[in-house]
Amino acid sequence: MDVRLIAFDVYGTLFDVSSLRDHVARALGGSVDPGAFLDTWRLKQIEYSFLVSLMGWFEDFKSITVRALRYTLKLYGLEESSGLIDSLIRGWGELKPYSDTLTVIPRLSERFRLATLTNGSRDAISSLLDKWGLRGYFTDFLSVTDVKIYKPSPKVYRLVERLGFSVSQTLMVSSNPWDVAGAVNAGMRVCYLNRRGLPLEELGLEPEIEVGSLDELYGVLAR
C-alpha cells in the first residue's frame, strides 16, 4: 500500500474505554451497574460531540465528557458532587491500552510515520500515551481543538494536510464505525479496526481494510 502516514483514533482504538469500568465501580461504590453506567456515559459523550458540532459551537472534549457525566448521574438518580465528578473524569487519564497497541505500534513506527487524530485534547492524549511509553512512536498529535469542530466533520480529517500529506496518502485507523464513515467520506484510506464485532454504518461508505487486531493490520501493510 502506498501509505505515507497512519493516523490513529485513540479512545476505543488504541485504548480500551471499557477498562474504565473498574474505576467507575470504585467511584460509585456499587450503587449502579458500572458497565451500564459507562456505556451510557460514553454514548452521551459521543452524542454531545455531534450535537455541539451541528449547533455551531465548541467545547473541548473534557468539558463534553463532564456534561455527559452529569447527564448520566442524573439518569441513574445519583447525587452530583464536584469530588465524584473529578474522580470519575480522572479515570480517562488512566485508560489501559489494548495489548496489541503496546506490541504493534513500535513495529509500525519503524515503517511509517504515525500520528493521532482524535476528539481528545493534544495534552490529554500525549499524557496518556506517555504513561504507557508510547508517545515517542508518534511524530504528530492532531486534535479537533485545531479546527473547533468534532469528528466526523471533514475538517478534522483534513488536518493531516497541515503535516504535508493529502488525505489520500493517509491511512486512518479507527474502531468506531461512525469515525470510519467520516474518514471515508473525507477521502481518506481507512482501516476499520473492528475490535467489538460491530457492523459498519449503513451509509455506503466502505473502508479499504477491515481487520480485528493491529497484528492483522501489520500483516496487511507488510505484504
N, C-alpha and C positions, 0 to 999 in steps of 0.2 A: 504494500500500500504506500502511495506517495503522501505520507503524512509528515508534516514538519513540526507540528505542535499537538500535544494531547492536553485537553482541558478537562479537568475533573470537577464534577459536583462533589460536595463534601458530605453534607448531612444525609445519611441513608445510603450513600455510595461508598465513601471511604470509611465513614464512621457509622456505627450501629446505633441508631436512635433508640432502639429497644433496650440498649444497655443502661438507659436512664431509669428503667423500671425499678431497680433496687433502690436507687436514690429517692425516687418518688415514694416508695413503700416506707422507707425510713422517715422521710419528712412528714408524711401523713399519718404514720403510726397505725396503719391497719384499718383506718376508718372507711376506706373505699378500696375497690379492686384497682391496684396500681396500673395494671395493664390497660384496663378500660379507660382510666383517667388519662394515661399517657396518650392513648390513641386519640381521644377527644382533643386533648391539648395540641397534638401535632396537626390534626386535621384542621382545627380552628386557626392555628398559626399559618398554615398554607393559605387557607381561605382568606384571612385578613390581608395577606400579602397581595392576593389577587384583587381584593376589594379596594385597597388604597390606591393601587395602580390604576384601576378603572375610574376611580373618583378623582384622579389627577393630583394626589398629594403623596408625600413620602415621609416615613419614619424609618429609622434604622431597625435591623432585624431584632435586636434585643428589645426595643420598645414594642414591636409587633408581638414578640413572644410573651412579654409581660401582659399585654392586653388579652392575648389568647388564654393565658393562665388565669387571669381574673374572671374571664367568662367561664372557664372550666370549673373553677372553685365555686362559683355561683350555681352552676348547673348541678353540681354534686352536693349542694347545700352546705358547703364548708365555709367557715368564717375566715375572712381575708385578714391577713396581718402583714406588715412590712417584713417581719422576720421570716415568716413562712415563704413569702414571695422571693425574698433574697436567697433563701436556702434552695428552693426549687430551681431558680434561674442558674445558680452556681453549677448545677448538675450538667448544664450544656457545655461547660468547660472541662468536664470530666468524662465525656463520652469515650467509649472504647472503640478502637479501630477493629475492623474485620481482620481476621488472621492473615488473609491474602494481601491486605493493604501493607502490612509490615514486611511481607516477603517479596512481593512483586513490584511495588513502587521503586525500590532501589534498582531492580533489574531494568525496569522501563527507563529509568533516568539515564542509564548508560547508552541508550539507543535513541532517545527522543528528548526534546525539550518539554518539560512538564509545567503546567500552570493550574491554579484553582480558578474556577468560575462559579461563584456561589452567591446565594442570597445573604450569607453571613458577612459581617464586617471583616475587613482585612486584618485588624488586630486580633479579633476573636479566632479567626481561622489560623493565623500564624501561631498564636499561642497554643492552640490545640495540637497542631502539627509538631510544634517544638516539644511539647510534653511527651510525645511518643518517638522523638528522634527522627521525625520525617521532614522537618522544614527544609533542610538542606538539599533535598532532592527536587524541590520546586524552585524554578527561577522567577516565577511571576505569581502574583496574587491578585486576581481580578475580582471585583465585588460590585454588586448592584449599587453601592453607595457612590460609585463613579458616575452613574447616569441617573440616579434618583428615580428609579423605577425597577420593579421586580420582574423576575422571570414569570412567564415566558415571553416578555417583550423582546422583539428582535434587537432592540438597542443593547440589551445585556450581552447577547451572543456576539454582537459586532465589536465588543470591547477587545477582542483578540486583534483587531486591526490596529489598535494602539501599540501592539507589540511588533508590528510589521508583517503580520500574517493575514491572509484572507480567510474568510470562513471556510472556503473550500479546501484550504490547506490544513485545516484543524479538525481533529477528531474529538468530539465531545463525548465524554463517558458519564452516564448517569443511570441511577437505579430508579428514578422517579418517572413514570410514564408521561406525565404532563410536561416534564422537563425535556424528555426525549422529543415529544411533539414540537415543543418550542424551538429546539435546536435544529430539527429537520426543516421546520418552516423558515428558519433564518438562513438556510442554505448550507449548514454545516454537514460534515460527515459525522455520523453518530453511531455510537455503540450503546445499545441498551444492555446494561449490566443487570440482568433480571434476577436479583437475589431472592425475591419473595414470590416468584411464580405468578406475577400479575400480568394480565393481558395488556397489550398496547391500547392507547386511547383510540376510539373508533372515529378517527379524523382523516384517514387516508394518508397519514404521514409516517412512512416506514423507515426505520433505521437501516443503515448499511450492514450492521453487525448486531447479533443478539447472542450473548453468552451468559453463563451462570456464575462465572467467577473471574477474577483478574488473572488467574493462572490460564484459564481458557483464552482470555483476550491476548495474553502474551504469546500463546501458541499461534494464534491467528496472525499477529503482527510480525512474528519471527519467520513466517513462511517465505 
